[in-house]
Amino acid sequence: MTTATAETTEPAIDPIMAFKMPDVTLGKEILWFRFGEKGKQAEVAFVIKKGERNLRIRTAGGIVIDAVRHVDDPKLKLSEEQRTSGAWDFTDDCKATNLRIGQLESKLAALTAQVAEILAPAPESKKK
């Protein structure tokens, strides 16, 4: 006797549609990769406008570039046309600072929990 099992299939998530550009603030110093590939000819640039999936940037040399996608955006892998505006990423200094902030926030949360436990009123002992 054979038993057939129905496999449950989840809908495939399209990585292009699922991608969310990292949050970046206006005026933020970033790295711009002219050819859309991380590590190739990085230049310093500044964010001057934000869209849902891309940025308008101004390079340190004053050139304004529209529709710059983040280096992790899967659309950059589709074709050369997707990379004509280059790609952006955070500077190494910014990444290190964000990592350190995350670590400090975790430590603060742990310390806050410890302090709350220390300051919590002791349970009243049952009187006989």
C-alpha positions in Angstrom: 0.0 0.0 0.0 1.4 3.4 -0.9 0.4 6.6 0.6 0.5 9.8 -1.3 1.4 12.9 0.6 0.4 16.2 -0.6 3.3 18.7 -0.6 2.5 22.1 0.5 4.1 24.7 -1.8 4.6 28.2 -0.8 4.5 30.9 -3.5 7.9 31.7 -4.8 9.1 35.1 -3.6 10.6 37.1 -6.4 13.9 38.5 -5.1 13.6 41.5 -7.3 10.2 42.5 -6.0 11.1 41.6 -2.4 14.3 43.8 -2.3 14.1 46.8 -0.1 16.7 49.5 -0.4 18.6 50.1 2.8 17.4 53.3 4.6 19.7 56.2 4.0 19.4 59.8 4.9 19.6 62.9 2.7 23.1 64.3 2.7 24.7 61.0 3.7 28.2 60.3 2.4 28.2 57.1 0.4 30.4 55.2 -2.0 29.4 55.2 -5.7 30.6 52.5 -8.0 30.6 53.8 -11.5 30.2 50.3 -13.2 27.6 49.1 -10.7 29.9 46.5 -9.1 31.1 46.8 -5.6 34.9 47.3 -5.4 35.4 48.7 -8.8 36.3 52.4 -9.0 34.6 53.7 -5.9 34.0 57.4 -5.5 32.6 59.5 -2.7 29.2 60.8 -3.3 26.3 62.4 -1.3 22.6 61.5 -1.3 20.5 64.4 -2.7 17.2 62.6 -3.3 15.7 59.3 -2.3 13.3 57.1 -4.2 11.7 53.7 -3.3 14.5 51.7 -5.0 17.2 54.2 -6.0 18.9 57.5 -5.2 19.9 60.7 -6.9 23.5 61.4 -5.9 26.1 64.1 -6.3 29.7 63.0 -6.6 32.5 64.8 -4.8 33.3 66.1 -8.3 29.9 67.7 -8.7 28.3 65.2 -11.1 24.7 64.4 -10.5 23.6 60.9 -11.2 20.0 59.7 -11.1 18.5 56.2 -10.5 21.5 54.7 -8.6 20.6 51.4 -7.2 22.1 49.8 -4.0 24.8 47.2 -4.7 22.7 44.4 -3.3 19.7 45.2 -5.6 19.1 42.0 -7.7 18.1 44.2 -10.6 21.7 45.1 -11.1 22.3 41.5 -12.2 19.7 41.5 -14.9 21.7 43.4 -17.6 24.3 46.1 -18.3 21.4 48.6 -18.8 20.5 48.2 -15.1 24.1 49.3 -14.1 24.4 52.4 -16.3 23.9 54.7 -13.3 26.3 52.7 -11.2 25.5 51.5 -7.7 25.9 52.8 -4.2 26.9 51.4 -0.8 27.6 52.8 2.6 31.2 53.7 3.4 33.2 51.3 5.5 33.2 53.9 8.3 29.4 54.1 8.3 29.1 50.3 8.3 31.5 50.0 11.3 29.5 52.8 13.1 26.2 51.1 12.4 27.6 47.7 13.7 28.9 49.4 16.8 25.5 51.1 17.4 23.8 47.7 17.1 26.1 46.1 19.6 25.7 49.0 22.1 21.9 48.8 21.7 22.0 45.1 22.5 24.1 45.7 25.5 21.8 48.5 26.7 18.8 46.3 26.3 20.4 43.5 28.4 21.5 46.0 31.1 18.0 47.5 31.2 16.5 44.1 31.8 19.1 43.4 34.5 18.3 46.7 36.3 14.6 46.1 36.0 15.1 42.7 37.6 17.2 44.1 40.5 14.7 46.9 41.1 11.6 44.7 40.9 9.8 44.5 44.2 10.5 41.2 46.1 7.6 38.9 46.3 5.9 39.1 49.7 6.5 36.0 51.8 3.3 34.2 52.9 2.4 34.9 56.5 1.4 32.0 58.6 
